[in-house]
Amino acid sequence: MRPLFRSDSWYLVAFFLVLISIGSVLLVLPVAQASQDRTVRPISYIDALFMATSAVCVTGLATVDLGRFSPFGQTVILLLIQFGGLGIISFTSLLLILPGGRIPFRRLSTIRSFYVDGVEYDPRKILLNIVSATLCIEALGAVLLSMLFKMAGVSDYLFNGIFHAVSAFCNAGFSPFSDSLERFSRNPAIITVVMLLIILGGLGFIVLQDVFDVIKGKHRYLNYHSRVVLFMTAALISIGFLFYFFMEKSAAFAGLSINDRIMNALFQAVTPRTAGFDTVPQSLLSQSSKVFTILLMFIGAAPGSIAGGIKITTLFVVIVMMTRNPDPLGDVQIGKHRISSYTMNRATVYLLKAVSLLLISALLLSLIEGPRGVAFDEIVFEVVSAFGTVGLSLGLTPHLSVAGKVVIIGVMFAGRVGLIALSFSVVRLKKYEISYPEGQVLLG
């Protein structure tokens, strides 16, 4: 019996499940744990599974400190972050090398969702450019961070430089330091390098390639997608900087000099958009800043990037829908461009799926952790952080119950893989052209 639907999303889900399974098994091995003392309780499998899922989904939430893992264990986490960060690209690469030689149109459609131009005639070059750009940016970041960590007196500065470069560019937020980057809150050089890596990883390879082509003179202007992404990125960073700078003066940034407050406000505006590092404890943020951070975590960064969230382009389209009236065809004009009704419908459906996932997840976690005395704001913060693959926490993650850990594992997987898989085109094997009468529903 032939299936009714065929979709590449099944390959994507299988790839991530296999990667998470292998990682969890490796992390639970004795060689992956720092202490070989039998009196020290070993890391349980549920914690190993949580850490593997968080690494592959480039989230950064951790139920156990990375210091509890040996160099082997930390290297496994680093590799999981790298493969997870490039998981979508690795997935399309696997499709390209499958026997047969020809690339079906639906697979070209899958690749097209991560790249704009040239998909039809040279997809292999696209994938090569993506992987090459990633490795080059991470290598440069690793060199700079290794030098800065050495100057800051960090032991094992080379490994820490490599780890943080990969973790920052992949927007993972994992750090071998127990306090993330809080010890460097007064080190503007380290903060700046990490912040730039996060931004580059969140722009998306489409935008990076487009900017590079303009610099090389291949064409004069950026495409519309790149302009939207760069505008929305700059706007969110600017608004976030001003908000945190003024709201946290006497709270999280108390005791910092004006220059350090500027740098930490900038970093706090960048990191919630799926990075997960912190230079100040998130629990010290004021209530309004926590709500604003939840909003930034929900939005995320650009499509086609390693970041999560609903994506800034979805936010852009939703804002356009709210502020502009459509023409008779359902399209909306903005400037010298037109947003099609198809794009607006996709953005709406994507947003509704994300909100539904968050509401259900928050309800489940409230039923599990609420009776244990966990505050609702901690639950919401945790769920949105997991969904947006951010990794920031108010301190709840290490104290989750086993059932709570299972829920967050599911949210991380759904936030990273689920919504992306649902966005792939699904091909019906049978299609019937039937026109049904319009169903009228009153609204508002």
VENFEN-V403977 format. One line per field, one symbol per residue. phi: phi as a letter, one per 40 degrees, with the letter a starting at -180 (. if undefined). Layout:
BEGIN
phi=???
END
This chain:
BEGIN
phi=.cccbbacccccccdccccccccccccccdccbccbcccccccccccccccccccccfchcbcbccccccdccccccccccccccbdcccccccccccdhgcbccccccccccbacbgccbaccccccccccccccccccccccccccccccgccfccccccccccccccfcgcacccbfbccbcbbcccdccccccccccccgcccdccccccccgcacbcccdcccccccccccccccdccccccbdbbcccgccccccccccccccccccgcgcabbccccccdccccccdcccccgbccgbccbgcgccccdccccccbbcccdcgcbcbgbbbcccccccccccccccccccccccccccccccdccgcccccccdcccccccfchcachcdcbccdccccccdcccccccbdcccccccbbccbbbcbbcccccbcbf
END
